[in-house]
Amino acid sequence: MRAAAVSLFFVMACGTPDPASSDASVVADAVVADAPTFDASAPDAFDPCPGETPFEVGAVDWTTGENLPGVAVQARGNGNVASSAPNGRVVLCVSGSGLINIRLSKTDYVDRVHTSTVEAIAAQYATGEAPSFRMLTTTDADALYANVGEVRSGAATTVIAMPTNATTGVPLSGATVAITAANDGAFTPDGAGIVSGAVSQADGKVLFLNAELGAGTTGASVTGPAVCEMPESVTLEAGISSVSMACQP
């Protein structure tokens, strides 16, 4: 089977863990870990979503990297919903075109809302890279913030920006990310937790803590790579709000 990953494409100026570290990319640290890439092979001849676009990911526990079964994955707007298998893998068929929001939820875990476009999902699927999406328990989310001396607000969100290589679909380092929503600072994962910084490292993640929900969306930008494509705006909801940027390194 092939692996799944998510990239976002709506032009705007300007992730995959391995077994030792773990979100659609690898985060190598004890506090912030997105699990291994599921299987990075070329797309199968089998079409799991005839007439629609496959959104294939693996759901994993943020801290342990273990695969999570029973994660509900739902596309807003077209009503499609799927549940992750015992190995954490899920394929959700999405229809239409343009902007789409996908919610991942599981009992005892913080909801994660991912902003993408159907075109970006198709492009990422074609790379053969499958990301894992990390899920945080409430306790682990609080610990993540405490790691850098912050207190998580239930009235705010944690934004995860995920720069990726547009050609290969793998996480992209060296990209400087910014969002317009007020927040408590940008951080990147390291071997011990997270450290202050807005430049993506090997795992391709930049986190913005306690981003204010405001009008429910925020702008995002990437500098460093020559050209990046992403949604024109990122949906913000309490819990975790994520977005991927496909960049030409």
Long-range contacts (C-beta under 8 A, 24 or more apart in sequence): 1-38, 1-39, 1-41, 1-44, 1-89, 2-39, 2-40, 2-41, 2-42, 2-43, 2-44, 2-56, 2-128, 2-130, 3-37, 3-38, 3-39, 3-40, 3-41, 3-56, 3-58, 3-128, 3-129, 3-130, 3-131, 4-38, 4-54, 4-55, 4-56, 4-57, 4-58, 4-89, 4-91, 4-124, 4-125, 4-129, 4-130, 4-131, 5-37, 5-57, 5-124, 5-125, 5-127, 5-129, 5-130, 5-131, 5-164, 5-169, 6-55, 6-57, 6-114, 6-116, 6-120, 6-121, 6-124, 6-131, 6-133, 6-162, 6-244, 7-116, 7-120, 7-121, 7-123, 7-124, 7-127, 7-164, 7-166, 7-169, 7-244, 7-245, 7-246, 8-115, 8-116, 8-117, 8-120, 8-229, 8-230, 8-231, 8-243, 8-244, 8-245, 8-246, 9-117, 9-119, 9-120, 9-123, 9-229, 9-230, 9-246, 10-99, 10-117, 10-120, 10-229, 10-230, 10-231, 10-232, 11-229, 12-219, 12-220, 12-221, 12-228, 12-229, 12-230, 12-231, 12-232, 13-221, 13-222, 13-228, 14-175, 14-221, 14-222, 14-223, 14-224, 14-225, 14-226, 14-227, 14-228, 14-230, 14-245, 14-247, 15-131, 15-162, 15-163, 15-164, 15-171, 15-203, 15-204, 15-205, 15-244, 16-40, 16-129, 16-130, 16-131, 16-132, 16-169, 16-170, 16-171, 16-204, 17-60, 17-65, 17-132, 17-134, 17-203, 19-65, 21-65, 21-203, 22-60, 22-62, 22-65, 22-132, 22-134, 23-60, 23-62, 23-131, 23-132, 23-133, 23-134, 23-160, 23-162, 23-203, 23-205, 23-242, 24-57, 24-130, 24-131, 24-132, 24-133, 24-162, 24-164, 24-171, 24-244, 25-131, 25-162, 25-164, 25-170, 25-171, 25-203, 25-204, 25-205, 26-171, 26-202, 26-203, 27-134, 27-189, 27-203, 27-205, 28-189, 28-190, 28-191, 28-202, 28-203, 29-189, 29-190, 29-191, 29-192, 29-193, 29-194, 30-63, 30-191, 30-192, 30-193, 31-63, 31-140, 31-143, 31-144, 31-147, 31-189, 31-192, 31-193, 31-194, 32-62, 32-134, 32-144, 32-189, 32-193, 32-194, 32-205, 32-207, 33-62, 33-63, 33-64, 33-65, 33-134, 33-189, 34-60, 34-62, 34-65, 34-131, 34-132, 34-133, 34-134, 34-203, 34-205, 35-60, 35-61, 35-65, 35-66, 35-67, 35-88, 35-132, 35-134, 36-60, 36-65, 36-132, 37-129, 37-130, 37-131, 37-132, 38-87, 38-88, 38-89, 38-130, 38-132, 39-130, 40-128, 40-129, 40-130, 41-128, 42-128, 43-125, 43-126, 43-128, 48-91, 48-93, 49-91, 49-93, 49-94, 51-95, 52-93, 52-94, 52-95, 53-93, 53-94, 53-95, 53-118, 53-121, 53-122, 53-125, 54-91, 54-92, 54-93, 54-94, 54-121, 54-125, 55-91, 55-92, 55-93, 55-94, 55-102, 55-116, 55-121, 55-125, 56-89, 56-90, 56-91, 56-92, 56-125, 56-130, 57-89, 57-90, 57-130, 57-131, 57-132, 57-133, 58-84, 58-87, 58-88, 58-89, 58-90, 58-130, 58-131, 58-132, 58-133, 59-84, 59-88, 59-89, 59-90, 59-104, 59-106, 59-132, 59-133, 59-135, 60-88, 60-132, 60-133, 60-134, 60-135, 61-134, 61-135, 61-137, 62-134, 62-135, 62-136, 62-137, 62-140, 62-144, 63-136, 63-137, 63-140, 68-106, 68-109, 68-135, 70-106, 71-104, 71-105, 71-106, 71-109, 71-135, 72-103, 72-104, 72-105, 72-106, 73-102, 73-103, 73-104, 74-102, 74-103, 74-105, 75-100, 75-101, 75-102, 76-100, 76-101, 76-102, 76-103, 77-101, 88-132, 94-118, 94-121, 99-231, 99-232, 101-235, 104-133, 104-135, 106-135, 108-137, 108-138, 109-135, 109-136, 109-137, 109-138, 110-135, 110-136, 110-137, 110-138, 110-141, 110-239, 110-240, 111-237, 111-238, 111-239, 111-240, 112-239, 112-240, 112-241, 112-242, 113-235, 113-237, 113-239, 113-240, 113-241, 113-242, 114-241, 114-242, 114-243, 114-244, 115-231, 115-233, 115-234, 115-235, 115-241, 115-242, 115-243, 116-231, 116-243, 116-244, 117-231, 120-229, 120-231, 120-244, 120-246, 123-166, 123-246, 124-164, 124-169, 124-244, 124-246, 127-167, 127-168, 127-169, 128-169, 129-168, 129-169, 129-170, 131-162, 133-242, 136-240, 141-240, 144-193, 144-194, 145-209, 145-210, 147-193, 147-194, 148-185, 148-187, 148-193, 148-194, 148-195, 148-196, 148-209, 150-184, 150-185, 150-209, 150-210, 152-209, 152-210, 153-210, 154-238, 155-213, 155-238, 156-183, 156-210, 156-211, 156-212, 156-213, 156-238, 157-210, 157-211, 157-213, 157-236, 157-237, 157-238, 157-239, 157-240, 157-241, 158-207, 158-208, 158-209, 158-210, 158-211, 158-239, 158-240, 158-241, 159-183, 159-207, 159-208, 159-211, 159-218, 159-234, 159-236, 159-240, 159-241, 159-242, 159-243, 160-205, 160-206, 160-207, 160-240, 160-241, 160-242, 160-243, 161-200, 161-205, 161-206, 161-207, 161-208, 161-220, 161-222, 161-242, 161-243, 161-244, 161-245, 162-204, 162-205, 162-242, 162-243, 162-244, 162-245, 163-200, 163-204, 163-206, 163-222, 163-225, 163-228, 163-244, 163-245, 163-247, 164-204, 164-244, 164-245, 164-246, 164-247, 165-246, 165-247, 165-249, 166-229, 166-246, 166-247, 166-248, 167-248, 170-204, 171-200, 171-202, 171-203, 171-204, 171-205, 172-200, 172-204, 172-225, 172-247, 172-249, 173-199, 173-200, 173-201, 173-202, 173-204, 174-199, 174-200, 174-224, 174-225, 174-249, 175-199, 175-200, 175-204, 175-206, 175-222, 175-223, 175-224, 175-225, 175-228, 175-245, 175-247, 176-200, 176-222, 176-223, 176-224, 177-206, 177-220, 177-221, 177-222, 177-245, 178-220, 178-221, 178-223, 179-208, 179-211, 179-218, 179-219, 179-220, 179-221, 179-234, 180-218, 180-219, 180-220, 181-208, 181-211, 181-212, 181-213, 181-214, 181-218, 181-236, 182-211, 182-212, 182-214, 183-208, 183-209, 183-210, 183-211, 183-212, 184-208, 184-209, 184-210, 185-209, 199-224, 211-236, 211-241, 213-237, 213-238, 220-245, 222-247, 225-249
